[in-house]
Amino acid sequence: MVKQNIILIMEEGNFMNQIKIGLFIAECRKKKNLTQEELGEKLGVSYKAVSKWENGICLPDPSLYEELCNIFNITKDELFSG
């Protein structure tokens, strides 16, 4: 049996679930009709990085939050709420 760890990250006093955030990133990307590769190109990262975010393995680098939110037309609060 494979055990998946849910990682909670503390940011500005709020707990963030990176799996929930990853699923939200995937949902937003699909609403914009972007592939992982296309989103990665817009952000200057690989499609593998986008895949890791969407699968809850890690979060985007904080330097990408603003641009990611601009692409999806969402706020950082919406991003971190998942």
PyMOL commands that set and color helices and strands:
alter all, ss='L'
color gray80, all
select helices_A, chain A and resi 18-31+36-43+47-54+62-72+76-81
alter helices_A, ss='H'
color red, helices_A
select strands_A, chain A and resi 8-11+14-17
alter strands_A, ss='S'
color yellow, strands_A
deselect
rebuild
show_as cartoon
